[in-house]
Structures are given as structure tokens and as C-alpha cells.
Amino acid sequence: MKVACVGGGPAGLYLSVLLKLRDPSHDITVHERDPEGSTYGWGVTYWRGLLDKLREQDPESARAIEKSSVRWSEGVAHVRGLTTRRPGDEGHGIGRHRLLAILGERARSLGVRLEFGHEIRPENLPAADLVVAADGVHSALRTRHADHFGTDIRAGRDHYIWLGTTKVFDAFTFAFVETDHGWIWCYGYAFGPEGSTCVIECAPKTWTGLGLHTADEADGLALLEKLFAEVLDGHPLLGRSRADGRAQWLTFRTLTNRTWHRGNLVLLGDAAHTTHYSVGAGTTLALEDAIALARSVHEHAALAQALTRYGQQRRQALLSLQSAARYSAHWYENLPRYIHLPPHEMFALLGQRHSPLLPHVPPRLYYRIDRAAGRLGALRRLRRRLGPKVARAVHARALASRE
């Protein structure tokens, strides 16, 4: 089969690797509009479960990814001059540049052609049996047929900016700072010995009150370094300014699609869906999409059947996480509801922010119930079973109401 993959991010590269491993006779080209070695972002996160899946699919690239990753098993929160730590699941961070290099090298070794500086538009699609739109949240290939895909894009309320820092965090780090214009907070995690990713977020009134909406990048970074001096320990924040010198503040866009393919064109990764960055699942979901699509193409002789099955499986698999991401974003958008709790209680509820029940229960009561459930095995097991079911049901109803 001849495959044209539009977009050289993790999803497109990993898909090309998996397709070649299953059938070396596939003729695969990955088209990336940017020059080789250029990428956005700093580091990405993933969790232990993904690494296990990568080992099953391709042990060689999995070993390289694990070797280039840092790991942590704690979370730390700084709020009102106090610091609290909590144990957590084993997390990993890897530089986006390094991840792309690993996957690109592996793809080339298997015979995949990588064409950089080559932009594919809807009007100049290459001739191929399968065209994969892995060109991100702003996908031009998806946008051309947005009505067919049933594309829905919803902007979040808060403003955020994706930064780097030379500070190497030893745990997944949160810091909450109160200003005269409201709270501003950051998420920080290491991706290698050279530094960490630092995402900073705040409500609109805080963003404008601090003057961040008009500040150029240099002035904005200086202000943010001052606000987060406690956790940065004198290290600078590193930005990626636009041509006009302004900082790249964004509002998160939650993207869903009713169907994921049109003829031989199929959506992959952020072109198909996004989940709020606060759950740290974007890269994981993109790679899992690639695994599912490669498997479906291999298992079904008819391409239409393969693409239909792929879309059905992935949309179902995403329901719980999309719901969790929505509740996570809402937790931060309603930070004043939780921020005045004792720091250890606030941090505990931060860990429970994916719960569909939390917004409807007084925070201190929820904390006490959660503590009791943690001590009683039967309640803990019930919570684990009930939580995902409730989340899936709520999210499914929300999707159905749009159709």
C-alpha cells in the first residue's frame, strides 16, 4: 500500500514505523512542512503504561525513548509560601526534539521517506492509497472537510503560555501565586538534564490586570520570573516569541470530530482530537492512535472497514479521558473554590480534579470522603469502578446533545 502521512510529529512518525514493521512492502512517505530539527514546545510527558505499550509494538524505539527520558514519582505544590509533596504514579518526561529524532531515525532505518520543508495542502494531495492527516489541531486537510468530519472546536477560558526553563525540577511541580489581580500558576516538569517545561496559566482578568496581554516577550518573561522566583531558584524562563516580538499566550482549544475518515483520508493525533494539557496525555493519545490505526489497517483487508473500525475504537477509548480533561480544566478555571483550603487538602483535591462529582460536593467534605475511601478498601474499589463509568456517561450525553 502507498501511504502519504502529512505531518512529521510523533503520531505520523510512529505510524510509519508500525506500518513498516507489519509490512515492509508498504511505500510510505512522511511530509513535514518545517525544516528537519525544528520543532515547537520543550518537553512532553507520558506515564508508565505508555512505555509498556511501546515495548510491545517496537522494542527498539521504546528502549531509545526510555533511555532519553527522565522520571519522577512525586508531585509537589507551592502555595502561600508553603510546600507539600504527594507520591504519585511514575511519570516520564522527554524533550520533544529528542522524541522526534528517535522516531525519525527509526522510520528511516525501516525505509520510510521523510520529506522536510514540504507542505501539503488540500489542493495538492499526493497520490496514495491512504492519506493520513497528522497535521495538528489546525489541520488544513481536516478543515477543508470540516462538515463531513463533524468538527467541533471549543475555546477554554484561561490564558496559558508554554515556556522552558533551565531549572530541572525533581518532581512534577505546581506553584500558585496570588497577585493583586488574582491567582496565576504554573506546571513544571523536567524533560532532561538541560531543563524543564513550564506552563503558566491564569484567568483572563489576571492576564490583563498584570499587563501580560500587551507585554512583549522579554517584559512578560521578566514579570513571570519575578512571580515564580521561589520555584525557579534564579533560573530564567525561556520563550519562543512571534515575529512581532509578542509572547505566545493562548487559550486551549478542545477539538472533537464526529467521524475520523473521509474516503482514504484519515485523521490522527491532534488533527482528530485534543485533551486539555493539564492531564498530560497529548503525546500518549497520539501514539496510541498510531498503534490502533496500524493494527486496524493490518487486520482488515478493506481500507474502508479498517478506517471505520479505527475511528470507532479510538472515539470510544477517548471518552473517559476527554471527560477527565474537561473536569481538570474546569478545576483550574474555578481555582478560588479550592485555593483557600489548607495546602495539603488543596493538593489532594488537585489530584482528584478529574472527578465528575467534585464540582457538586463542598471541597472540604469531598476531601474527608476521599480520605475515608482511601482507608476503606471496599469504598476505594467502588470509587475506582464508579468514577470512570460516571465520566463516560456524562461525556457521552454531552456528545449526543451536539448531534
N, C-alpha and C positions, 0 to 999 in steps of 0.2 A: 504494500500500500504506500502511496505517496502522501506524505504528511507535511503541511506547512504550519508551523507554530509561530504566531505573531505575538512577540513579547518574550524577552530573554530573562525574565525574573525566575525565582525559584520554581514556580509551578510549571512554566514552559520547559525549562531545562530538565527538571526531574521527569516530566512526562516523556521527553525524548529519550532519556536514559532507559526508562522502564519499557517503552515500546521496543527499543533496540534489543534489550535483553530478552524479551519474549520472542522476537522475530527479527534476526539480524538483516533479513532481506528488505525490511521497511526502508524507504527512501525518505529521510527526514531532514528538513531544514528549519532552523530557528532564526527568525528575522527579528533583530533588535535595533530600534531606531537610534539609540545612543551609542557613542563610541565604546569600544571594549575597555573595561576597567572603571568606567564612570557609573556611579550609582547614587541613589538618594538614601537618606537615613544613616544611621550609625550602627546599631546592633539590633538583633531580633531575639526574641525569647521562644523557648519551647520547653516541653516537660518530658519526663522520663518515658511516658507512654509512647510519644512520637518516636523516640530513638529506638525503642523495641520494634516498632513497625518498619522503620528504615532498615534495620538489620535484616528483617525478613525479606525485604524487597531487593536490596543490593548491599550486601555486607561491606563491599569495598568503599563506596561513598559514605556509608554510615560510620565506618571507622575513622575516615578523614574528618567528618563533621564532629564526631565526639572528641577527637584529638585536638581540634581547634576551638573547642568550646570551654567556657568557664561554667562553674556550677555553684549553686547555693542551696541551702535547706532552711533558711530563716528569713523572716520578714522583720523589718524594723521601722518604727514610726516615730517621728519627731513632731511634737505638738506642744505649744506653750512652754518651751524650754525643757520639756520632759521627754525622755526616750523610753520606749517599750519595745520588747522583742517577743516574737512568737515563732515556734517551729512551724514548718510548712512542708509541702511536697518538694521533692527535688526539682529545682529549676535549672535551666541552662541558658546561656547567652552566647551568641556568636556574631562577629561582625558581618554585616550584610555583604560587604565587598568580598570577604573570605568565603562565605557560603556560596556566592555566585561563582567564584573562581573554582571551588571544588566541583560543583555540578557541571560547570562548563568544561573543565578538563576531563571529567568522566565521560561526558557526552561525546567529546571529540575522540576520545580513545575508542569509542564504540562505533565511530563512523558517522556521527551526526555532523552536518554542516552548520556552522554558526556564522551568520552574516550580520556584522555590526554596522551601524550608521546607515541602516536600510529600513526606511519607514514604509510600512504597508498601510494603504488607505482602502476604504471600501471599493473605490473605483479601480484599484489596481491589484485585486486579489490574485495571488499566484494560482496556476492550475494545479489542483491537488485533489486526491480522493477525500482527504479530511483536512479542514482548515480549523485551527484552534485559536480562538480569541483569548489570549492570555495577556492582553494589553492594558490591564489595570482598571481601576474604578472609573476612569474617564474613557473607557474603551470606545474607539471610533467605530469598530466593527459592530459592537452591540448597539450603539446609539443609532446607527443607520436603520436598524430594525427594532427600535425600542417598543413599538406597539406589539409586534409579534412576540417578543420576549416577555412582555408584561412588566417592564422595568419600573420599579418604584424607588425613588431616592428621597430620603427624609433627613433634613439637617438637624443636628443637635443644637442645644442652646449655648453651651460653654465654648470658650475660645481656648485653643491649645497650640503649642509650638513644640516641634521635635528638634531637640538640641543634643549636642555631645558635650562631654567634659573629660578632662584628663584625670579627674578623680575616679579611682577604681573602688566601687562600692563592694563591701564584703557580704552584703545581703541585699535582697530586694527591698529598696528603701523608699519610704514615703516621708514627705515633710510638708507640714501645714503651717502657713504663716498668716497671721492676722495683720491687715493693714487698715488704714483709715477708710478704705473704700471696700472693705470686705476681705474674704479669705482668698488666698492663692496657694496652690500646692504643686508638688512635683512627684513623679515616679522615677526612680533611678535604678539602673541595673548594669552590672559590668558585662562587657562582651569580649574582653581580652585584657592583657596586661597593659595595653596602651590607653584604656579609658572605658567610659560608660555612656550609655544612652540616658538622657534626662528629658522627660516630657513634662512640660509645665502647663497648668490648666487653671482657668478662673472663670467666674461668671462675667457676663457682659458689662455689668456696672463696675466691677473691679477693673476690668480691662481698660475701659475708657477713663475711669477715675484715676488710674495710675499713669495715664497718658501713653499706654502701650499701643493704642490704635493709631497714633501719629508718629511715634518714635521711630527713628531709623534703627537698623540692626545694632549698631555699636552702642547707642544710648540705651536701647532696650536691654541688651545683654548686661551692661553695667548696672542697671537697676536690678535686674534679676539676680545677678551675682551678689549684690548687697542684701537682697531679701533672703537669699538662701545660703548666706555665708556660713552658717552653723554646720550645714551638711557638706558643703563644698570644700571646707578646710583650706581656703585660699586658692583652690584650683579654678581656672577660668571655665566659662561656658563657651561652647563653640557653635556657631551658627552657619547658615547656608543662605546668604542674602540673595534677593532677587536682583535683576539688572538695575532696578531703580534704587537699590540700597535699603529697601524696607524689609523688615523681618517677615518670615513666612508664617504668620498666625492663620489658623484655620478653624472651621467648625466641622465636626465629624459628620460624614455623610453615610448613613446606613442604607445600603443598597440591597434590594432583593429582586428576583426575577421569577415570573410565574412558570416559565419553561426555559430550558438551558440550551436548546439547539434549534437550528432552522436549516433544514436540508443537511448539508455536510459541514455546516458551521456550528461549532460548539463552544460554550463559554467555560472558562477555567479560572479559578482563583478569584482575585478581586474584581474581575470582569463579571463574575456571576453573583458575588455576594461580598459583603463586608460585615465585620462584627467589631464593636467598639474596642479601641486599643487597650482599655483598662482590663480586659480579660486576657490579653497577651496571646491570642490564638490565630492571628492572621496568617503567619507563615505555616503553622501547623495545618490549618484548614486548606491552604493552597497545596501543600504536599499531599495531604490526604485526598484532595480532588484528583491529583495526578495519579495516585495509586488506583483509585476507583475507576478512572477513565481508561487507564491502560489495561486493567483487568477486564473491564466490560468489552473493550474492543477485541481482546484476545478470546473471550469466551463466546462471543456472538458472531456468527458468520455474516449476518446482515448488519450493515453500518447503522441503519435507521433504528434497528432494535437495540443495538449497543448503546447508542446515544440516548435513546429514551430511557433505558434501564439505568444508565449512569445518572441522569438527571433526577429520576425518581429516588434512587438510593441516597444521593447526596442531599437533596432537599429534606428528606426525612431525617437523615443523620444530623442535620444542622439545627433542627427545631429547638432542642434543649439549649444548645449553646447560644443561639440567637436570642432566645428568651433571657438567658443569664446575662448576656451582654447588654440587653436593653435595661434590665434592672440595675446592672452595675453602673451604667451611665446615669440613670436616674438617681442613684445613691449620691453620686458626686454633685449632681445638679441640685440636690436637696441637702447639701452638707450641713447647713445650720441646724438641721434636725438632730444631728449626731455629734457635732464638733464640741459641744459643751459637756459631754459626758466625761467621766474620768478617762484619761488616755488609754488605759488597758481595756476599758469597756468599749470605747470608740474603735479601737483597733480590732477588737473581737468582732464587732458588727461590720467593720470594713471587710473582714474575711467572710461574712455572711451576706454581702451585698447582692449576691445573685438570687437571693430568696424572693419568690413572689409574695411571701407572707409578710416580710419585714416592713414594707411601706404601710401596712394596715395594723401593725401592732406597736404600742408605745415602745420606744427603743429600750428603756431600762427593763421593761417587762420581757421583751424579746430576749435580752441578754440573760436574764435569770432563767427563762425557759430553756435557752440554748445550753446554759451551764448544766441544768438538771438533765437534759437529754444526753449530754456528753458523759454524765456519770452513770446513767442507767442504760444498759445495753439494749433493752427492748425498745426504748424510746429512740435511741440513736439509730437502730436499724429501721424503725418506722420512718424516721425523718429522711433517711437516705433513699428509701423507696418512694415516699410520697412527694418529696421535693421535685425530682425530675418529671414525675407524672403531671403534677400541677403546672409546672413550667411549660411542658409540651402542650397541654390542653389550652392554657391561656394564649400561647403564641399561635397555635393552630386556629383558634377562634378569631384572633386578630387578622391573620392572613385571609381567612374565609370572608371576613367582613369587607375586604377590599375587592373581592372578585365579583 
